Amino acid sequence: MTGHIAILGIFVADTVYRAERQPRMGETLLGQGFALGPGGKGSNQAVAAAMAGGRVHFITRLGRDAFAAMAQEVWQRAGVIPQVVEDADSYTGAAFIFIEAATGNNAIIVSPGAAARITPADVEARAGLIGGASVFVTQLEQPVAAAHRGLVIAREGGARTILNPAPAARIPPEMLALCDFVTPNESEAEGITGIAVQSTADAERAAEALLAMGVGAAIITLGERGALYRDRNRSLLVPPFRAGPVVETTGAGDAFNGGFATALAEGADPVEAVRFGSATAGLSVTRAGAAAAMPARAEIEALLGG
């Protein structure tokens, strides 16, 4: 039977600006488009996992404002079960997202707001939910101490643990040792290991370094080259799934992590779970937005079977 997924992270409202290039300091450019929508890595991953068929609880803090209402609405539509501390003394977070019109590539500034005040005590209050999960997922947009405590509780309860180390930050070695899976992209892998990841061979060396740091398995996402999976027994490159022209890459990593977590919770072999996550990501980049781009289970299965 599929167990539930517990995800600790943040919600932010994405303010997305599309333009030919980023402005220089002091310069004003005319943009080619604007959108306001739901985001935040943890929230995006929760939406992706729920859309992919997972039973997902999302643990976070929100303010008491219009962006908090947006969060509740998007979770309800996706089927995410919110576990929220309402923080009236702060604000629900927001993100500036620049989209390069020609490529769909992005640059992001995140202001977490209330979610920056998530504490280990908030995590302790959900200890039964985290320890009783099949899979626990966290990132580094909320305070590292809270993520660390979540990983400890999950490991003690027998949940499989996934750390998506984004944005890049200093991670204590004892925290890495709690991770069954670590899922950095190229720049995040370099930030942790000091190894610049510019090729598959570089990714292999960075994955070996992560194993030496104590993680159970390293999954380095490589964009259009796919994802490198490496544990102590096997190493292989999982090719990407191409579902159509790339529109926007903003939520691709979150789509991957959400799909990966769902497949793991259903008992899939980790490599098969990577394939499922890669298909989820491959569909997400064909649409605009982050949470809005997450595909339904039937779409993922159709792409995997195609």
PyMOL commands that set and color helices and strands:
alter all, ss='L'
color gray80, all
select helices_A, chain A and resi 41-51+66-78+114-117+120-124+127-131+144-157+173-176+186-193+200-212+223-225+252-265+270-284+291-293+297-305
alter helices_A, ss='H'
color red, helices_A
select strands_A, chain A and resi 5-8+12-19+33-39+56-62+81-86+92-100+106-113+135-138+160-163+181-182+217-221+227-230+235-238
alter strands_A, ss='S'
color yellow, strands_A
deselect
rebuild
show_as cartoon
